Amino acid sequence: STLSSSSAASDVYKRQYLFSLLFLLSLPISAFNVIYTSEYIDVLNEKVILDSSITIDKGLIVSIDSGYIEVDKTNSLIDLRGYTLMPGLMDMHVHFGQEYLSKSERPGKVERETAAIMATQHAYKTLKAGFTTVRQVGDSGMVAISLRDAINAGHVIGPRIFTSGKSIATTGGHADPTNGLASGDYIYPTAEDGVINGPYDAYAAVRQRYKDGADGIKLTVTGGVLSVAKSGDNPQFTAEEVVSVVRAAKDYGMWVAVHAHGAEGMKRAVIAGVDSVEHGTFMTEEVMDLMIKNGTYYVPTISAGEFVAEKAKIDNYFPDIVRPKAASVGPQIAATFAKAYKRGVKIAFGTDAGVQAHGTNWREFVYMSENGMPAIETIKAATIETAKLLSIDLTHGSITVGKVADLVAVKGNPLDDMYLMQDISFVMKGGESVFFNR
């Protein structure tokens, strides 16, 4: 019944999109943008297309012509000859409103209002870095949901956001906000607060996120590195609890992403039918094969692993309970990614930005390349594969006639040098140019 419901929802979405496309194209012709590009990356066919003109009208790509077409004075020309054009990039694991600080740098308290203000800065940095769409998987409450709505309304400049709202944890688990507090210093969190125990709690937690306006669900099915708790990889949800969360989420048309380091927690989650596994540090071949069978995406976040492994070498950077977890988990993620890619697990780009600094998302391309993924596939992982994970591949994820004009460009060809991804020269979101550093 879940598959039938999902298929029906997909059919409705496709009909709505086609109706909207036909309506937009039926409107009177207005001034449009033409982009000249000496090369663009066709992620669907894994090749570079030379010397093209891309015409954009009402936020959509309406034609792609070979060569450079004539552009009259009533229309705008964006000359990107000498640049490589790509679809807008997507990061499936960010945390706007936070960046990890050492013990000496960390303030005594951070108000939610401060996190919300900082989130607007993080969103703008991320957009300028070429990421026109992100998935925020977990925050302190309503920050990402509110920021998403403000961006959609045009009040704030930032990427398109899909968010889970507050992560769902079990008592004492990763994302239990009361970890590390004295027993008299907090009120016991409820399912609505994102802490559950048992299948019935699972339904209450999911329904609260639906009520809040979340797009999906984030579960922390194992321990975590940066939580104030001893284990970084033990399973923290029963199989029944994960199944209940997935069933409830699918009832409301929501995706489910799971934070997971340990294999047993991953196995329970994949069998339950989650959409993606985040981090996947100690993933076994058994789990990989289950993911291949079920079509589950892997979001590696190598960048976060590299960051915490490096910082674990510094005395007093992490709390004492965190440091050994960072030292053991961090270096393993890259090795797991290499094995998962080679085995054939579907991979979607994600960085865990907010652990490391926002705007440094480009490093993930380098790490993925260094660990065995061809350059063109790293671009695919951040475009068409991420679009598939979000179920927006009909409208986003490639430079294709009829799709939304989310486009980015770099000077030179990143397929020859992935370090070029750190210097995005041009960003267009929804047909609007938001950044052009000539």
C-alpha positions as CSV (number, residue, x, y, z in Angstrom):
1,S,0.0,0.0,0.0
2,T,3.0,2.3,0.7
3,L,4.3,1.8,-2.8
4,S,0.8,2.4,-4.3
5,S,0.4,5.6,-2.3
6,S,3.9,6.8,-3.3
7,S,3.2,6.1,-7.0
8,A,-0.1,8.0,-6.9
9,A,1.5,11.0,-5.2
10,S,4.2,10.9,-7.9
11,D,1.6,10.8,-10.7
12,V,-0.2,13.8,-9.2
13,Y,3.1,15.7,-8.9
14,K,3.9,15.0,-12.5
15,R,0.5,16.2,-13.7
16,Q,0.7,19.4,-11.7
17,Y,4.2,20.1,-13.1
18,L,3.1,19.5,-16.7
19,F,0.1,21.7,-16.2
20,S,2.2,24.5,-14.7
21,L,4.8,24.2,-17.6
22,L,2.1,24.4,-20.3
23,F,0.5,27.4,-18.5
24,L,3.8,29.2,-18.3
25,L,4.7,28.6,-21.9
26,S,1.3,29.8,-23.0
27,L,1.8,33.3,-21.4
28,P,2.8,36.2,-23.6
29,I,6.5,36.2,-24.5
30,S,8.5,38.4,-22.2
31,A,12.2,39.4,-22.1
32,F,14.4,36.4,-21.5
33,N,17.9,35.5,-20.7
34,V,20.3,33.8,-23.1
35,I,23.5,32.2,-21.7
36,Y,26.4,31.6,-24.0
37,T,28.6,28.8,-22.7
38,S,31.7,27.3,-24.3
39,E,31.0,24.0,-22.4
40,Y,28.3,22.7,-20.1
41,I,28.1,19.4,-18.2
42,D,25.3,17.1,-19.4
43,V,24.9,14.9,-16.3
44,L,22.3,12.7,-17.9
45,N,24.6,11.5,-20.6
46,E,27.9,12.1,-18.7
47,K,29.5,14.3,-21.3
48,V,30.5,17.9,-21.9
49,I,28.6,19.8,-24.6
50,L,30.5,22.6,-26.4
51,D,29.5,26.0,-27.7
52,S,25.9,26.3,-26.8
53,S,23.2,29.0,-26.2
54,I,20.7,28.3,-23.4
55,T,17.5,30.3,-23.4
56,I,15.7,30.9,-20.1
57,D,12.2,32.3,-19.8
58,K,9.9,32.5,-16.7
59,G,12.5,30.6,-14.7
60,L,12.7,27.6,-17.0
61,I,15.1,26.4,-19.7
62,V,13.1,26.8,-22.9
63,S,15.7,25.9,-25.5
64,I,19.3,24.7,-25.9
65,D,20.8,25.6,-29.3
66,S,24.2,24.6,-30.7
67,G,26.4,27.6,-31.3
68,Y,25.7,31.2,-30.3
69,I,22.3,32.5,-31.4
70,E,21.6,36.2,-32.0
71,V,20.3,38.1,-29.1
72,D,18.4,41.3,-29.7
73,K,18.4,44.4,-27.4
74,T,15.1,43.5,-25.6
75,N,16.7,40.4,-24.1
76,S,19.6,39.8,-21.7
77,L,22.8,38.0,-22.6
78,I,25.0,36.3,-20.0
79,D,28.3,35.5,-21.6
80,L,29.9,32.5,-19.9
81,R,32.3,31.5,-22.6
82,G,35.5,30.4,-20.9
83,Y,33.5,28.9,-18.0
84,T,32.0,25.4,-17.4
85,L,28.3,25.5,-16.8
86,M,26.6,22.9,-14.5
87,P,23.2,22.3,-13.0
88,G,22.7,24.0,-9.6
89,L,24.5,21.9,-7.0
90,M,22.6,20.2,-4.1
91,D,23.8,19.3,-0.6
92,M,21.7,16.7,1.2
93,H,23.1,17.2,4.7
94,V,23.5,20.7,6.1
95,H,22.7,22.4,9.4
96,F,22.1,26.1,9.0
97,G,22.2,28.0,12.3
98,Q,25.3,26.3,13.7
99,E,29.0,25.7,13.2
100,Y,31.0,23.6,15.6
101,L,33.4,25.6,17.8
102,S,36.2,24.4,20.1
103,K,35.6,24.4,23.9
104,S,37.5,27.7,24.3
105,E,35.6,29.4,21.5
106,R,32.1,28.1,22.5
107,P,29.8,30.7,24.1
108,G,28.1,30.0,27.4
109,K,24.7,29.9,25.6
110,V,23.3,30.3,22.2
111,E,19.8,31.6,21.9
112,R,17.5,30.2,19.2
113,E,17.1,33.7,17.9
114,T,20.9,33.9,17.4
115,A,20.8,30.6,15.6
116,A,18.1,31.9,13.3
117,I,20.0,35.0,12.5
118,M,23.2,33.1,11.8
119,A,21.2,30.7,9.6
120,T,20.4,33.5,7.1
121,Q,24.2,34.1,6.8
122,H,24.9,30.4,6.3
123,A,22.2,30.1,3.7
124,Y,23.7,33.0,1.7
125,K,27.2,31.6,1.9
126,T,25.9,28.2,0.7
127,L,24.1,29.7,-2.3
128,K,27.2,31.7,-3.3
129,A,29.1,28.5,-3.1
130,G,26.9,27.1,-5.9
131,F,24.4,25.1,-3.9
132,T,20.9,26.1,-5.1
133,T,19.1,23.4,-3.2
134,V,19.9,21.8,0.2
135,R,18.3,19.4,2.7
136,Q,18.6,20.5,6.3
137,V,18.4,17.3,8.4
138,G,17.9,18.4,12.0
139,D,18.0,21.7,13.9
140,S,17.0,23.1,17.2
141,G,13.3,23.4,16.2
142,M,11.7,25.7,13.7
143,V,14.8,27.5,12.4
144,A,15.1,25.7,9.0
145,I,11.3,25.6,8.4
146,S,11.1,29.4,9.1
147,L,14.1,30.1,6.9
148,R,12.8,27.9,4.1
149,D,9.5,29.9,4.1
150,A,11.3,33.2,4.3
151,I,13.5,32.3,1.3
152,N,10.4,31.1,-0.7
153,A,8.6,34.3,0.1
154,G,11.6,36.4,-1.2
155,H,12.5,37.9,2.2
156,V,15.9,36.2,2.5
157,I,18.4,35.2,-0.2
158,G,19.3,31.5,0.0
159,P,19.0,28.1,-1.5
160,R,15.9,26.1,-1.9
161,I,15.5,24.2,1.4
162,F,14.0,20.8,2.2
163,T,14.0,20.2,6.0
164,S,13.1,17.7,8.7
165,G,12.8,20.2,11.5
166,K,13.9,18.8,14.8
167,S,15.5,15.3,14.6
168,I,13.8,12.4,16.3
169,A,15.9,10.5,18.9
170,T,15.4,8.0,21.7
171,T,16.0,8.8,25.4
172,G,19.7,9.5,25.9
173,G,20.3,9.0,22.2
174,H,22.0,11.3,19.7
175,A,19.8,14.4,19.3
176,D,18.2,14.1,22.8
177,P,18.6,17.8,23.7
178,T,18.8,17.0,27.4
179,N,22.0,14.9,27.2
180,G,24.7,16.2,29.5
181,L,22.3,18.2,31.7
182,A,21.8,17.5,35.4
183,S,18.5,15.7,36.1
184,G,17.0,18.7,37.8
185,D,17.9,21.1,35.0
186,Y,15.4,20.0,32.4
187,I,11.9,18.9,31.7
188,Y,11.7,15.4,30.4
189,P,11.3,15.7,26.6
190,T,8.2,14.3,24.9
191,A,7.6,12.7,21.4
192,E,6.5,16.1,20.2
193,D,9.9,17.5,21.4
194,G,11.6,14.8,19.3
195,V,12.4,12.1,21.9
196,I,10.5,8.8,21.6
197,N,10.3,5.4,23.2
198,G,8.1,2.9,21.4
199,P,6.1,2.7,18.2
200,Y,3.2,4.9,19.5
201,D,5.6,7.7,20.3
202,A,6.9,7.4,16.8
203,Y,3.6,8.3,15.3
204,A,3.2,11.3,17.6
205,A,6.7,12.6,16.7
206,V,6.1,12.3,12.9
207,R,2.7,13.9,13.1
208,Q,4.1,16.8,15.1
209,R,6.7,17.4,12.4
210,Y,4.0,17.3,9.8
211,K,2.1,19.9,11.8
212,D,5.2,22.0,12.0
213,G,5.5,22.0,8.2
214,A,8.6,19.7,7.9
215,D,9.3,18.2,4.5
216,G,10.7,14.9,5.8
217,I,12.0,13.1,8.9
218,K,15.5,12.8,10.4
219,L,16.1,9.8,12.8
220,T,19.3,9.3,14.8
221,V,19.3,5.5,14.7
222,T,22.7,5.1,16.3
223,G,25.0,7.1,18.6
224,G,26.7,10.2,17.3
225,V,30.2,11.7,17.4
226,L,29.4,15.2,18.7
227,S,26.6,14.3,21.2
228,V,27.5,14.3,24.9
229,A,27.2,10.5,25.2
230,K,29.7,7.7,25.3
231,S,28.8,5.6,22.3
232,G,29.1,6.8,18.7
233,D,27.7,3.7,17.0
234,N,25.4,1.7,19.2
235,P,21.8,1.1,17.8
236,Q,19.4,3.5,19.5
237,F,16.1,2.6,17.9
238,T,14.4,-0.8,17.9
239,A,13.3,-2.3,14.6
240,E,9.7,-1.8,15.6
241,E,10.3,1.9,16.3
242,V,12.0,2.5,13.0
243,V,9.2,0.7,11.1
244,S,6.6,2.8,12.8
245,V,8.4,6.1,11.9
246,V,8.7,5.0,8.3
247,R,5.1,4.0,8.1
248,A,3.9,7.2,9.7
249,A,6.2,9.3,7.5
250,K,5.0,7.7,4.3
251,D,1.4,8.3,5.3
252,Y,2.2,12.0,5.2
253,G,4.3,11.9,2.0
254,M,7.6,12.6,3.9
255,W,11.0,11.2,3.2
256,V,13.1,9.6,6.0
257,A,16.8,10.2,6.5
258,V,18.8,8.4,9.2
259,H,22.0,9.4,10.9
260,A,23.9,6.2,11.4
261,H,27.4,5.1,12.2
262,G,27.0,1.5,13.4
263,A,26.0,-1.4,11.2
264,E,23.1,-2.8,13.3
265,G,21.3,0.5,13.4
266,M,21.7,1.0,9.7
267,K,20.5,-2.5,8.9
268,R,17.3,-2.0,10.9
269,A,16.7,1.3,9.1
270,V,17.3,0.0,5.6
271,I,15.0,-3.0,6.1
272,A,12.3,-0.6,7.4
273,G,12.5,1.3,4.1
274,V,14.2,4.6,4.9
275,D,15.2,6.8,1.9
276,S,18.8,7.6,2.9
277,V,21.6,6.7,5.3
278,E,23.8,9.6,6.5
279,H,27.5,9.0,7.4
280,G,27.4,5.2,7.3
281,T,30.7,5.0,9.0
282,F,30.9,1.3,9.9
283,M,28.7,0.1,7.1
284,T,29.2,-3.6,6.3
285,E,28.9,-5.4,3.0
286,E,25.6,-6.9,4.2
287,V,24.2,-3.4,4.8
288,M,25.5,-2.3,1.4
289,D,23.8,-5.1,-0.4
290,L,20.5,-4.4,1.5
291,M,20.8,-0.7,0.3
292,I,21.4,-1.8,-3.3
293,K,18.4,-4.1,-3.1
294,N,16.1,-1.5,-1.6
295,G,17.4,1.5,-3.6
296,T,18.5,3.3,-0.4
297,Y,20.8,6.3,-1.0
298,Y,24.0,6.8,0.9
299,V,25.0,10.4,1.9
300,P,28.6,10.0,3.0
301,T,29.6,13.4,4.6
302,I,33.3,12.7,4.2
303,S,34.0,16.4,4.9
304,A,32.6,16.1,8.4
305,G,34.7,13.0,9.0
306,E,37.9,14.7,7.8
307,F,37.1,17.7,10.0
308,V,36.5,15.9,13.2
309,A,39.4,13.6,12.7
310,E,41.7,16.6,12.3
311,K,40.3,18.5,15.3
312,A,40.5,15.4,17.5
313,K,44.3,15.8,17.3
314,I,44.1,19.1,19.1
315,D,44.0,19.1,22.9
316,N,40.9,20.6,24.4
317,Y,39.1,21.1,21.1
318,F,36.4,18.6,21.9
319,P,34.9,17.6,25.2
320,D,36.7,14.6,26.7
321,I,33.7,12.3,26.0
322,V,33.6,13.4,22.3
323,R,37.3,13.3,21.4
324,P,37.8,9.5,21.2
325,K,34.7,9.1,19.0
326,A,35.9,11.8,16.6
327,A,39.3,10.2,16.4
328,S,37.8,6.7,15.5
329,V,34.8,7.7,13.4
330,G,36.3,10.5,11.4
331,P,39.0,8.6,9.4
332,Q,36.7,5.7,8.6
333,I,34.1,7.5,6.6
334,A,36.2,8.0,3.5
335,A,37.2,4.3,3.5
336,T,33.5,3.3,3.8
337,F,32.6,5.6,0.9
338,A,35.2,4.0,-1.3
339,K,33.9,0.6,-0.6
340,A,30.2,1.6,-1.0
341,Y,30.9,3.3,-4.3
342,K,32.8,0.3,-5.7
343,R,30.1,-2.1,-4.6
344,G,27.4,0.0,-6.4
345,V,25.5,1.7,-3.6
346,K,23.6,4.8,-4.8
347,I,25.3,7.9,-3.6
348,A,24.0,11.4,-3.1
349,F,26.2,14.4,-2.2
350,G,26.1,15.6,1.4
351,T,28.6,17.4,3.6
352,D,27.2,17.9,7.2
353,A,28.1,21.6,6.8
354,G,27.5,23.1,10.2
355,V,30.0,20.7,11.8
356,Q,32.6,22.3,9.6
357,A,32.1,25.8,8.2
358,H,29.3,26.6,5.8
359,G,30.5,27.6,2.3
360,T,33.2,24.9,2.3
361,N,30.9,22.3,0.8
362,W,33.1,22.1,-2.3
363,R,35.6,20.0,-0.4
364,E,33.3,17.0,-0.6
365,F,33.9,16.9,-4.4
366,V,37.7,16.6,-3.8
367,Y,37.3,13.9,-1.1
368,M,34.9,11.9,-3.3
369,S,37.4,12.1,-6.2
370,E,40.3,11.2,-4.0
371,N,38.5,8.1,-2.8
372,G,37.7,6.6,-6.2
373,M,34.7,8.3,-7.7
374,P,35.3,9.8,-11.2
375,A,34.9,13.5,-11.4
376,I,31.8,13.4,-13.6
377,E,30.1,11.1,-11.1
378,T,30.8,13.5,-8.2
379,I,28.9,16.2,-10.2
380,K,26.1,13.7,-10.9
381,A,26.0,12.9,-7.1
382,A,25.4,16.6,-6.4
383,T,22.8,17.2,-9.2
384,I,20.7,14.5,-10.8
385,E,21.1,11.9,-8.0
386,T,20.3,14.4,-5.2
387,A,17.2,15.5,-7.3
388,K,16.2,11.8,-7.4
389,L,16.6,11.5,-3.7
390,L,14.3,14.5,-3.2
391,S,11.9,13.3,-5.9
392,I,12.3,16.6,-7.8
393,D,14.3,15.1,-10.8
394,L,11.4,15.9,-13.1
395,T,12.1,19.6,-12.6
396,H,15.7,19.9,-11.3
397,G,19.1,18.2,-11.5
398,S,20.1,18.6,-15.1
399,I,20.5,21.2,-17.9
400,T,17.4,20.1,-19.8
401,V,14.7,21.9,-21.7
402,G,11.6,22.2,-19.5
403,K,13.5,22.1,-16.2
404,V,14.0,24.9,-13.7
405,A,17.0,27.2,-14.5
406,D,19.2,26.5,-11.5
407,L,22.7,26.9,-13.0
408,V,26.3,27.5,-11.7
409,A,29.6,28.0,-13.5
410,V,33.3,27.9,-12.7
411,K,36.2,29.3,-14.6
412,G,37.9,26.3,-16.4
413,N,36.8,22.7,-16.3
414,P,36.3,21.0,-12.8
415,L,36.4,17.6,-14.5
416,D,40.1,18.2,-14.9
417,D,40.6,19.8,-11.5
418,M,38.0,19.4,-8.7
419,Y,39.7,22.2,-6.7
420,L,38.1,24.6,-9.1
421,M,34.8,23.9,-7.3
422,Q,35.9,26.2,-4.5
423,D,35.6,29.2,-6.7
424,I,32.1,29.4,-8.1
425,S,31.8,32.3,-10.5
426,F,28.2,32.4,-11.4
427,V,24.9,31.3,-9.7
428,M,21.4,31.3,-11.1
429,K,18.5,30.1,-9.1
430,G,15.1,29.8,-10.7
431,G,16.1,31.8,-13.7
432,E,17.3,34.7,-11.6
433,S,21.0,35.6,-11.5
434,V,22.1,35.9,-7.9
435,F,25.9,36.0,-8.2
436,F,28.4,36.7,-11.0
437,N,32.0,37.2,-10.1
438,R,33.7,38.0,-13.4
